[in-house]
Amino acid sequence: MAGRIRQADVEEVKARTNIADIIGERVALKSAGVGSLKGLCPFHDERSPSFNVRPQAGFYHCFGCGESGDVYSFLRNMDHVTFTEAVERLAGRIGFSLHYEDGGAAPETNSRARLYKANAAAAAFFTAQLRMPDAEAGRKFLGERGFDAAAAAHFGVGFAPKGWDGMLGALVAEGFTREELSTAGLVSTGQRGVYDRFRGRLVWPIRDVTGQVIGFGARRLFDDDKGPKYLNTPETPIYHKARVLYGLDLAKRDISRQQKVVIVEGYTDVMACHLAGVTTAVATCGTAFGSDHISALRRVMGDDTAAGEVIFTFDPDAAGQKAALRAFADEKRFAAQTYVAVPPSGLDPCDLRLQRGDGAVRALMDAKSPMFEFAIDQALQRFDLSTVEGRAGALTAAAPIVAEIRDPAIRPGYTRVLARKLGLELSEVRAAVTQAARRGAAAAGGAGGAGSQGASPRGNAGGTAGGGGAGGTGNGVGGGAHAAASAPLAPVTLASLPRDGDTRLEREALMAYLQFGHAMGEELLARVIEVPFLHPALDAVRAGIAPATVNAARHGWAAAAIDGVREPYRSLAAELLTEPFPASDEARAVASAISIATRVLTRALDREKAALRGTSQRLPEGSDQWREVQLRLRDIELESRALTAAD
């Protein structure tokens, strides 16, 4: 059995990996200053971005929930993998061969890693089978819907042969066990033993946002197949249908760039939209669109302003309308504007493309209507507006919908729309909307102050980082292992620091050391890091990172330095490392960092000079001690002049 990965390899893989690339596969990151990126936190729901990434340091920190760490801890927390698997996954991305302490080969025993490998092997098997003679029905199905071989290859569409164990035999031959294939949801067990879950079906691979195959959706092709029309992978350790969106791996880049997403109802609809040029289309996988889907999309969109668009496409039948109203219930969780696009004549995007061409699919998205307008119309349909009673009931049903509109510039317009649709006086409708808004606010207040959407599900916002730093145990314990024995100290944050000049200088100095210490010069950094600070929390951070500054030339040294900071100051150190530095470009940032360090040294010399002058006044003039003090005062003056000249 292979031993631990050599520490030198752990560091080398991390040094060669850009943490922004890894996090950027899941979170839309935007520039937040020199060497700093920002996005919506993947570890808790929030309305505005507080998740900062510093690629140079290989470090991330969320100012909302306190999560922080290096690229290994990110993978561990996001994908629930072991530290070893996180290293192996990143090594595989860059083609780096790992070495183990006993010289053994890479271990293959991690269950989640094996599930990913099994799904990847199954996807390769299915795509190869689509080219076989027995897959004619599958190729015909695709062709009749306007998809050629290139389209099938782009989306990874495959074919599961009709036999009971074709895939099972192929994957067992590759070294997978029946238990692994069962855990992956690829096989089932019945009276005849273990057999392929997908048989005689067209198969779509379902990938996570990073492109790893985690499951499959399979469409019935043959009349003798008595199973459901669509059969998906069951819940597994890596596949959770309520969190997965088909096509997100292909659409994420354009979703992030355009801040737009189109939500359709099926695999072929996603294919049709992408081929028609609507490359931001995704679909749920056998379940209703829900809150977990919203969280995933908001992170990819960078959904922190109303500039984005979310377009739902639904069939105009009763089921489609019901699905649309379910989506409307969660609409307020998007910062982006939400719309509904209802295809003409009941055609889904796939049929629309087939019958009317690519332009019709694009036109469908352009003809979208606001979600609120759709919801109002749905509410009014339940009432007979020709009667007084019907109009009164409709107003009671629709007023809360208008009251929920977040944008105060839009709400009055919909109030007028509702008045016009009902044939009522504007003042009457406005009063009903205002009353509905008050009831909604009262209900929200009575919910017990559940907290803002920026609050951490793990506890108090801005909590201690714990998490894995460089080297990466990522155990989340940090310095609080004894917390059960004594009350934990309250965490210190940047927001809690006083605003006086000395504290501001010390805060900026620590930001300079951590973010640009590698460029300040070894001699200057070594000298300035030993200068004590007045603020106790900032001095605790300074003392904690001081030993690590000897490695400031190494990639990721600052992330490792934070591990040396004692609690409750580690989260403050993480904030200082990731808080955007006030400069327009890196050259100015480095110059500013050096200037700040010089000011720290000058302040220390000034304080020493003032103390020595007081001592000098208490000593007999001409005594040996007095002369020593005078010599030191002269040296301080020379040092101060040298610092001023250098600055």
N, C-alpha and C positions, 0 to 999 in steps of 0.2 A: 504494500500500500504506500502511495506516495506521501512524502512528508509535507511540511509547510513550504510555501513559496519563499524563495530567498528574498530577504528584505531589499537587497539591491535591485532586484527585478521589480518589486512592488513600487519602488521609487521611480525606476526608469519608465515603467508603463504610465505612471501618473504624470511624469514630466513630459512625455510624448503626447499626452491626451489633452486636447483643449476642452476644458469643462463646459465652455459655452456651447460647443457642438453637441455634447451629450444632453445638457439641460435644454438646449434649443430644439431638440427633437420633441419635447413635450410642452415647452412653454415659449410663447412668442416673446423674445427679448428685444428691447429697444435701448438705444444709447442713453445713459444717465450721467454723462460726464466723462472725464478722461479715464479710460481704462475700466469703466463701470457700465454694467448693463442692468436692466430692470424689467420685471414682468410680474404677472399675477402668480401668487404663490401656489404651487401644486400640492401643498400640505394642508391648506385650509382655504375656505371660501372668503373672498374679499372683493370689495367693489373697486378699489383702486390699487395699483401695484405697489407692494412693499417688499418684494422679493428681489434682492440685489445679488448680482454675480460679478466676481472680479477674476477674469480669466488669467491675468498675470500671476495672481496668487493661487489660482486653482481652488477658489473658495466661494461659497454662497452663504447668504444670511437673510432671513426674513425678519423685517422689523415689526411684523404683525404678530407672528406666533413664536418667534425665537428659534426656529429650526435653522441649523447651520452645519457646515462641514465641508469636506472635500468631495471629489468626484466619486470616490468609493462609498462614502456615506449616503450620497444622493441615490446611487443605484440601490443600495441596501434598503433605504427608506421607501423608495418609489416602487421597486419591484420585489421587495421582500426576499432578497437573495442573501446568501452568505457572503462574508468578506472574500473568501477564496473565489467564489463564483464571480463576484464583481471584478476582481483582478483578471480572472481568466477571460471574461467577456470583453473587457477593454483590450487585453493583449491580443485577442482574436481579431478585433477591429483593425489594429495597426500591424498585424502580421508579426508580432513579437513572440519568440519562443521562450517560454518560462522555464526556469530551472527550480528543482525542488531539493530540499536539504539532503534527501537520501539519494538524489540523482534519478528518481523515478519519473515516469511519464505523468502527464496531467491526469488527475483523478476524474472518473466519469460517474461518480456515485451520487452526486447531488441530484435529488429528485426533480427539482424544477428545471435544471439544465437538461436533464434527460427528456422531460416533456417537450421542451422547445425543439430539441433535436428530433424527437419522434414526429412532431408535427411538420417540421421541415422535410423530413424523409417522406412522409405521407403526401405532402404537396407535390414533391418531385415525382412520386409514383403516379398520382392522379393526372398530372399534366402529360406525362409520357403515355398514359393509357388513352388520352383523347385522340392520339394519332393512330390508334389501332383500329382494325376493321370493325371490331365489336362496338366501337363508339360512334357509329354512323348516326344513331338516333340523337346523340348529344350534339354532333356537328350540325345536324339538320335543325335542331332546336335553335342553336345560335344563329345559323344562317337565316332562318325564317324571321329572326328579330333584328337582322341587319348587322350581325357581328361576324367578322371574318376571322381567319386564323391569327392575324396580327393583334386584333382586339382581344381574343382569348388569351394570347400569350402575355399581353400587357397586364391583364387583370389576373393572370395565373389560373384561369379556369381549367378544370380537369374533368376526368370521367372516372367514376368508380365502377368497375366491371360487375356483372351480375352474379358472379360466383360468390360462394360463401366466405372464402378465405384468401382471395387473391392478394389483397394488401397485407393481410396478416402474415402470409408466407414470405412475402418480399421483405417486410420489416424485421421479422424474426431472423431471416437470413443475414440482415445487416447488424444483428447483435442485440436487438431490442427484445425485452421479455414480454410475455403476455400481460404480466401485471403492470408494466409501464404503459403498454398500449391501452389497457383498460382504464388506467388513471387518466390518460390523455383523452379519453372519450372516443378513441378510434375503433374500438371493438366492444362487443357486447357479449354477455354470457347467457345461454339458454339451455334447453334440454339437450341440444345437439353439441353443447360445448361452447367454445369461444369462436365468434364469427365476426366478420366485418360489419361495422355499424352502417356504413354507406355502401349500398349495392345497387347497381343499375341506375345510377343517378349522375346528373351533371353537378359538379362540385366547385364551389368558390372558396378559396382560402380566406380566412378572416385574420387580419393582421392587427397587431397593436400599433400605436402611433410611431414606434421605432421601426416597423416593418417586419417584426418577427411573427411567424405564423403561430397563432394560439388556438385556432379552431377552424371549423368548416361549416358552410351552409350547403345543403344538397337538395336539388330539385328533382322531383319524380318525373320519369320519362316514359315508363311502360305501364300499360293498362293492368297488368297482373301484379303490380306493386300496390299493395293495400295499405301502405303506410301513409303518413300525412304528405300533403303536396310539397311542403318544405320541411326538411329535417335538419336541425342544427346540432352542433356539439353540445353535450350536456355541460352543466357547471363542473369545472375542474379547478385545480389549484391555480391555473394560469388563465382560465377563460371564465369571465363573468359577464353574461350577456347584457346586464343592465348598465355596464360601464363601456361597452364596446360599440364603436361606430364603424360600419363597413366603409372602406374607401378613405378613411382619415389619413392613413399612411401616404396615399397618393395625393390627397387634396390639401394636406396641412400647409405646404409652402405657399400655395395660392390663397388659402384662407387667411394666413398671416399677412401676406402682402396686400390683399384687397380688403381685409377686414370684413369679409362677406362669407356666409356659408349657406348652402342650399340643402335642405333636409328632405329626402325622398323616402319612398316606402320599400324599395326592393333592390336586389343586386343588379338586375338588368336596367333599372332606372338610373342607378349610379353610372353604369357603363354608358348608357345612352347620353346622359348629361355630359360626361367627360368628353365623349367623342364628338358631341355637338359644340364643344367649347366652353361648357359650364363646368369648369374643372374644380369647383369648390363643393361639389355635391357629395353627400354622405348619406348613409341609411342605418337605421337600427337593425339589430339582428334578432328577429323573432320576439321582440318585446316593445312595449310602448316607450315613446320618448320621455325621458325622465330627468331627475335632478343630477344624477351622475353624468349623463350625457352633456348636460349644460355645463357642468364644471369642466369637463374635458375640452369642450369647444371654446369656452371663455379663455382658458389658458393658451390654446393655440391661436386664437384670434388676437389676444392682447386686448380683451374686451373691457376697456376701462373708460370709454367715452361713448356718446350716442352717435358717433360717426359711422359705426359699423351697421351691417344689415344681416338679419337672419330671416331666411325665406323658407317657409314650410309649404310643401306641396301635398295636397290631400285630394283623394277622390271625392267627387261631389255627392256620393251616396251617404246614407246615414252613418255607416261605420267611419267614413272619412271625416264627416262633420264632428263625430264624437271624439275622434283622435285629435282634431284641431282644437277643440275646446279643452281637452286634457293638456295640450301644449300651452294653451292660453293661461291655464292655471299657474304654470311655472314661468310665464313670459317675463314677469317682473324681475326675475333673477338675471336677465340679460341687461347689460348697459346699452347694448346696441338696439336699434329699432327693429321690431319684428313685423313680418309680413306674411300673407297667405297668397299662394298662387294656385288657383283651381283650374286644372286643364279643361279645355273645351270638350264637350260631348263625352265626358267621362273617360277620356284617354289618359293613361299614365304616360310619363315622359318617354318610356320605351316605345309604346305604340304611337305616340305623337311624332316621334322622330321617324319611325318607320313609314307612317302614312303621309306626313307633311314636310319632312326634312329637318335638317339641323337648325335652320332658321326659326322654325316654329318652337323648338325647345327654348332657344334664347329669347324669343318673343314672349313666351309664357312667363319667364322670370321678369321681364321688363314690365309685364302687365300686372304685376303683383299689387295687392291692396293691403293697407295696414291691418295688422292683427286686430286692433281695437274695432275697426269698422266691421270686420268679419264677425267678431264676437257680438257686437251690438245687433247686427242683422240676425244672427242665430237666436239671440234672446227675444227679438221682436216676433220671430216666426211662430212663437208659441201662443200668440195672442191674436184675437180678432180686433184689429185696429179700427173697425167700423163702429164699435160700441164704446160708450164711455167707460164701462168696466174694463174692457180690453185694453184701452189706452192707459188707464190708471195702473193696471197690472204690469203692462209693458214698461211704463216709466219706473215702477218699483224695481223691476228686474234689470233694467239697463242702466239706471243711474249709478249703481256701484261700479259698473264697468268703466264709465267715464271718470268716476272719482279716482280710479286707480291709475289713471294716466300720470306718469311722473313729470313730464315736461309741462311746466305751467304755461308755456307759450302755445301748446297744442290743445290743452284741455278746453279752453273756451270755444275753440272751433268745433270740437266734437259735441260740446253742449248744444251749439246751434244746429249741428247735423241731427242730433237726437230730437230736438224740438221740431225740426222740419219733417222728419220721418213720422213723428207722432201727431203732427198738426196741433201742437200745444203752444201756449205762450212761452217765450224764451224765459221770462222771469220765473214761471212755474217750474220749468225744467232745471234752471240754474239753482233754485232753492232745493230741489230734490237731490241734485248732485252734491251740493254743499252739505246737506244733512247726511248723505251716504258717506261722504269723506270724514265727517265727524264720528260717525259710528265706527268706521274702519280704524280711525286713530284711537278711539277708546278701546276697541277690541285688541289692538296691538299693544296698548299700554297695559291692559289687564292680563297679558300673557306672561307677566312676571319679569319683564325686562330681560328677555332671553339673550340679549347682547347683540352687537352689531355683526354684520357679515364678515367683518375683519377680525373677529375674535377667534382665538385658537381653540380647536376642539380638544386640545390637550391640556388646556388650563389657562392661566393668566397670560395675557399678551405680553410679549417681550420677555418671556421666561428664559431660564438659563439654557444655553445652547446644548450642553451635553454632547451628543452626536459624535461622529467619528472625525477626528482631525487627520493630519498627515500620518501615514503609517497604518492607520485605519482600523482600529478595533470597532469603532462606530457603535459602542455599546450603549450610548445614551446615558451613562451613569454620571460621567463628569466627576465633580467633587462632592456630589450630594449623596454618597452611599450611606452616610450616617444620618440622613434626614429624619429617619424614623425615631432616632434617639433624641434629637433636639430640633427645635423649630427652625426651618430654613430661613436664611437671611433674605430680605427682599432684594430682587435683582436691581442693579443700577443700570440705567439706560442713558443715552445721549440726551433724551428729552428731559431727564430729571436733573441734569447738571445745572449749576448756577450760571449766570450770564456775565459775570464780571470779567475784566480783561485778563487776569492771570489764568483763570480757568479756560477761557477761550484759547489762549496761547497754548496751554498744555494739551487741550483737546486737538488742536490743529497739528501740534508737534507729533502726537502719537499717530494721527492719520498719515503724516508725512513719513514717519519711520516705517510704518507697516506697509504703506502703499508704494513708497518710492525709496525705501532704504537701500535697495539694490543699486540705485543710481546716484545716491548722495555722496558716495566715496567712503571707503572702508574706515579711514582714519577719523573722519568727521562723525560717522555713525557711532563708532566705538567710544568716542569721547562724549558725545551728547547723550547717549543712552544711560550713562552713569549719573547724570544730573538729576537729583531728586525733584519731585513735584510737590506743590503745596496741597493740591486736592488729593485726599487719601485714596479715592477710587482710581483716579488716573495714575497715581503713583504705584498702586498695586498692579495695574496693567503694565506700566513701564518696567517694574521690577520683574514681572512674570515673563515678559518677552526678551529681556536683556540678554540672557544666556544664548538665545537662538540667533542673535544678530551677527554672530561670527559666521553664520551660514547665509548671510543676506544675498550673496551672489547666486545661490542655488534657487532653482524654480520651486515655488511653493513654500519657501522658508517661513513666510508670515503665517500661513495656515498652521504650520507645525508650531510656531511660536505661541499661538493662542492656547494650545494645549498646556502650556506652562503657566497660564494665568489661573490663580485660584478663584474658587467661587466665593461670593456671588458676582465676580467681575468678568467672568469669561464671556458672557453675552455682550457686555459693554465692549470688550476687545473685538468681538466679531463685528459689532456695529462700526467701530473705528476703522476696521479693515475694509468694509464695504460701503460706508457712507461716501457719496460722490465728492471728490476733491475739487475745491473751487479754483479751476483753471480751464482755459479754453483749449489747450493742447498739451501733449506730454512734455515738450520742451519747457513750456512755461510752468507746468506742474513741478518738474524737477527743480527748476530755478526757485520756485516758491518754497519747495520743501527745504532746500539748502538755506534759504533766507530765514525760514522759521527756526531751523536748527541753530542758526547763528544768533537769532534773538534769544533763544533759550540759554545759550552759553553766555551771552552778554548779560542777561538778567541775573544769572547765577554769579557772574563776576561782580556786578553792581551790588548784589546783596552781600557778598563777601567783603567788598570794599567798605560798605557802610558799617559792617560789623567790626572790621579792623580799625576803622577810624575811631569808633567808640572805645575800643580796647586801647588804642594809642593815647587817648586823652586820660586814661586811668593809670598809665605807666609813667615812671620817672623819665623825663626827657633825657636822652643820651645813654640810658641803660641798654644792656645787651638785648633785652626783650623788646625794648622800644625800637632799636635799630633793625631787629628781625622783622618787626611789623612794617617798618618803612620800606625795607627791601621787598617784602611781599606786595605792598601797595604799588611800588614801582613796576613790579612784574605784571600786576593786574592791569595797570595802565597800558603797558606795552601790548599785552594780550588783547585788550579791548580795541586798541588802535588797529592791530592786525586783523581782528575779526571785522571791524568796520571797513577796512580796505578790501578785504576779501569779498564782503557782501556787496 
